[in-house]
Every structure is written in structure tokens, then in C-alpha cells.
Amino acid sequence: MSFLRRNLWACALLLTGAAFVGLGAWRGEAETVLRKAITICMECIGLG
């Protein structure tokens, strides 16, 4: 019984996480995150 319950919680958390990732992509957050990551990398390398 605990095996089924543990897997049910894992599936529920996985679906919730996927829904939030999809929502963020739909809102355009992926572009914002990529832009910030490029800026940080350029500052670390010293090109920016």
C-alpha cells in the first residue's frame, strides 16, 4: 500500500511541476531566464 501511495504522490508532484514549467513557458519566462543567463555568463567571462 505504501508503494502505491508513494508513487501516487510522485506522479502528482511530477504533473504539478510540468504544469508550472508549461505555464512559465507560455508566459515567456524562458526567454527572460535565457537572457539573464547569457548576461551572467558574459560578465563572468569578462566580455560584457
N, C-alpha and C positions, 0 to 999 in steps of 0.2 A: 504494500500500500504506500509506503513512504517513497518507493522508487517512482511510482506513478505521480504522486503529489510533487516530488522534486522536479520531474520532467515537465509537469504542467506549469509550474512556476517559471521554469527556464524558458519554455515556449512563450509564455505571456510576456516575460521581460524582453525576449528577442523581438517579438512583434511590436511592443511598445517602442523599443529603440529604433526599429526600422521605420516606424511611423514618424518619429521625431526627425530622423535623418531625411526622410522624404519631405516633411514639412519645411525643413531648413533649405533643402534644395529648391523647393517650389517658391520660397520667398526670396531666393537669390543670395542666400548666405554663403554658398560655396564660392562664389566669385569674390566676396569680401574676404573670406578666410584665405583664399589663394593670393589675393593682392597683399594682405598683411604678411603672409609667409614669405613672399618674394621680397618685400621691403626689409624684413628682418634678416633674411639671408644676404641681401646686398649690403646691409650695414655690417654684418659680421665679417664678410669678406673684405669690406673696405671700398667697394665700388660706388656706394651711394652717398 
